[in-house]
């Protein structure tokens, strides 16, 4: 009775060892018996030819837009002067001439035909019609400057003076003459003239043989 359990245990041990060996052999066999992988054929890619590019016609040129001229708008400028502005004042009257700077003025300047050539006149003490003559004043005859006397005479007691240019029957001394007064060595009157003596006859227009220049005290 004692050998039976021991035999059973021994049998079970053998069976266990054999089972373990069998499992190992089975795994080895299965590992060796793995199928050889089959070679897969790689399919070459197919190249599809690309068609040549199609020539694209450029679009027709577009005409530039026509510029539309806009007429300018007339702008009315404001008046430069306000409408209610008063007109400018009138210009002042011209200034009066300066006062004479000489004590004597001239009057009664004229020239006529006569039998001989002369220039004569009178010096008055005022412009009154009833004025008296001034005696002993120097009367000069010369050019228009009043500074270059050709000849001088003295006024007489009644204020008259005379320059004789030619006697009767003698040729006329044609020329232009001026007369003025001198007192104290300086001119004290306006210049009388011009008196243009000429040798034309008594009936010719503008004949001048007898000149006259008067002076009056201002």
C-alpha positions in Angstrom: 0.0 0.0 0.0 2.9 2.4 0.6 4.4 1.8 -2.9 1.3 2.7 -4.8 1.2 6.5 -4.0 5.0 6.7 -4.5 4.5 5.1 -7.9 1.8 7.5 -8.8 3.9 10.4 -7.9 6.7 9.1 -9.9 4.5 8.6 -12.9 3.0 12.0 -12.6 6.5 13.5 -12.4 7.5 11.6 -15.5 4.4 12.8 -17.3 5.1 16.4 -16.2 8.7 16.3 -17.5 7.6 14.7 -20.7 4.9 17.3 -21.1 7.3 20.1 -20.5 9.8 18.6 -23.0 6.9 18.2 -25.5 6.0 21.9 -25.1 9.5 23.0 -25.7 9.9 20.8 -28.8 6.5 22.1 -30.0 7.6 25.7 -29.7 10.9 24.9 -31.4 9.2 23.2 -34.2 6.7 25.9 -34.7 9.5 28.5 -34.6 11.4 26.6 -37.3 8.2 25.9 -39.3 7.3 29.6 -39.7 6.5 30.3 -43.4 9.0 32.1 -45.5 7.6 35.6 -46.3 6.5 35.8 -49.9 8.2 38.6 -52.1 5.7 41.2 -53.0 6.1 42.7 -56.5 6.4 46.4 -56.5 4.3 48.0 -59.2 6.3 50.6 -61.1 4.5 53.9 -61.2 2.9 54.9 -64.4 4.1 58.3 -65.8 1.3 60.1 -67.5 2.7 62.6 -70.1 1.8 66.2 -69.4 0.3 67.9 -72.5 2.3 70.9 -73.8 0.9 74.2 -72.5 -1.7 75.7 -74.6 -0.8 79.2 -76.0 -3.2 81.7 -74.4 -4.0 84.7 -76.6 -3.6 88.0 -74.8 -6.8 89.9 -74.3 -7.4 92.7 -76.9 -6.1 96.1 -75.7 -8.6 98.1 -73.9 -9.1 101.6 -75.2 -8.3 104.3 -72.6 -11.4 106.0 -71.3 -12.2 109.2 -73.0 -11.6 112.2 -70.8 -14.7 114.2 -70.3 -14.0 117.9 -70.2 -15.9 119.6 -67.5 -16.5 123.3 -68.3 -15.1 125.5 -65.6 -17.5 127.1 -63.4 -17.4 130.9 -63.7 -16.8 132.4 -60.3 -17.8 135.9 -59.9 -15.1 137.9 -58.2 -16.2 140.3 -55.5 -15.7 144.0 -56.4 -12.5 145.4 -55.2 -14.2 148.4 -53.9 -17.3 148.2 -51.8 -20.3 149.6 -53.7 -21.0 152.1 -51.0 -17.5 153.6 -50.9 -17.5 157.3 -51.4 -15.6 158.7 -54.4 -12.2 160.1 -53.7 -12.0 163.8 -52.9 -11.2 166.1 -55.8 -7.6 167.0 -56.4 -6.5 170.2 -54.7 -6.3 173.3 -56.9 -2.8 174.0 -58.3 -0.7 176.1 -56.1 -0.5 179.7 -57.0 2.6 180.9 -58.7 5.4 182.1 -56.3 5.4 185.7 -55.5 7.7 187.9 -57.7 11.2 188.2 -56.4 11.9 191.6 -58.0 10.7 195.0 -57.0 9.6 196.0 -60.6 7.5 194.2 -63.1 7.2 194.8 -66.9 4.2 196.1 -68.9 3.2 197.5 -72.3 5.6 195.3 -74.3 5.1 196.0 -78.0 7.0 196.9 -81.2 5.8 199.0 -84.3 7.3 200.5 -87.4 8.9 203.9 -87.2 11.3 206.2 -89.1 14.3 205.1 -87.0 15.0 202.1 -84.7 14.8 202.6 -80.9 13.5 201.0 -77.7 12.0 203.3 -75.1 9.7 203.2 -72.1 9.0 204.5 -68.7 9.5 203.4 -65.1 6.5 204.0 -62.8 6.5 204.1 -59.0 3.4 201.9 -58.8 0.8 200.1 -61.0 -1.8 202.9 -60.5 -2.9 204.7 -63.7 -1.9 208.0 -61.9 1.6 206.7 -60.9 4.5 209.0 -61.3 7.9 208.2 -62.9 11.0 207.0 -61.1 14.1 209.0 -62.0 17.8 208.0 -62.0 17.3 204.2 -62.3 19.8 202.2 -64.5 18.1 200.7 -67.5 20.1 197.9 -69.2 19.7 196.3 -72.6 21.2 192.9 -73.4 20.4 189.2 -73.8 17.8 187.0 -72.1 20.0 186.1 -69.1 19.6 189.6 -67.5 23.2 189.5 -66.4 25.1 190.7 -69.5 24.2 194.3 -70.3 25.3 195.5 -73.7 24.5 199.1 -73.0 22.9 201.0 -70.1 21.1 204.4 -69.7 19.6 206.3 -66.8 15.9 207.0 -66.5 15.1 210.7 -66.8 13.4 212.9 -64.2 9.9 211.8 -65.4 10.9 208.1 -65.5 11.4 207.8 -69.3 14.4 206.1 -71.0 15.4 205.6 -74.7 17.8 203.3 -76.5 18.5 204.5 -80.1 19.5 201.7 -82.4 19.7 203.6 -85.7 19.0 207.1 -87.0 16.7 207.9 -89.9 18.2 206.8 -93.2 20.6 204.3 -91.5 20.3 200.5 -92.0 18.3 198.7 -89.3 20.1 196.8 -86.6 18.2 193.6 -86.7 18.3 191.3 -83.7 16.6 190.3 -80.4 16.8 192.6 -77.4 15.9 192.4 -73.7 15.5 195.2 -71.2 15.7 195.2 -67.3 16.4 197.6 -64.4 19.5 197.7 -62.2 19.8 199.3 -58.7 22.8 199.1 -56.5 24.6 196.9 -59.0 22.0 194.2 -59.1 18.9 193.5 -61.1 15.7 194.7 -59.5 13.1 193.9 -62.2 11.7 191.2 -64.5 13.2 191.0 -67.9 11.2 192.8 -70.6 11.3 191.2 -74.1 12.1 189.7 -76.3 11.9 192.6 -78.9 12.9 191.2 -82.3 14.0 194.1 -84.5 13.9 193.4 -88.2 14.7 195.4 -91.4 11.4 194.9 -93.2 9.3 197.8 -94.5 6.5 199.6 -92.8 3.8 197.6 -94.6 5.2 194.1 -93.9 3.5 191.9 -91.3 5.4 191.8 -88.0 7.5 194.7 -88.8 9.5 195.9 -85.7 11.5 199.1 -85.6 10.2 200.9 -82.5 10.0 198.8 -79.3 8.4 199.7 -76.0 8.8 198.3 -72.5 7.4 199.9 -69.4 8.2 199.0 -65.7 6.1 199.5 -62.6 6.9 199.2 -58.9 5.1 196.3 -57.3 
